[in-house]
Amino acid sequence: MGLNEIVKHKVRLVAKGYVQRTGIDFEEVFTPVARMESVRLLLAVTVHEGWLVHHMDMKSAFLNRELAEEVLIQQPPSFVIDGQAHKVYRLRKALFGLHQATRT
């Protein structure tokens, strides 16, 4: 591997969720999070019963969810189709930055 050699590229397409308006572009946003009391109760039962605890974090699981609403985005500058710059993309699944991405 040389000094000026590029090892890999990482790219993430992010929607401009800050331009979405409540009641127009989306209705309600809810992110389910366990209350601390629930976690403590579960851990107490686990210890009492001698169960094993496994933990995992699915940081991008919400991106696999189908969108309920029709969401249109402008073509990203690097992906503009020649002669069709006026067209938009219709998303089928959530995208980073969308308000709808966190809703279940």
Secondary structure, 3 states (H helix, E strand, C coil): CCCCCCCCCCCCCECCHHHCCECCCECCCCCCCCCHHHHHHHHHHHHHHCCCCCCCCCCCHHHHCEEEEEEEEECCHHHCCCCCCCCEEEEEECCECCHHHHCC
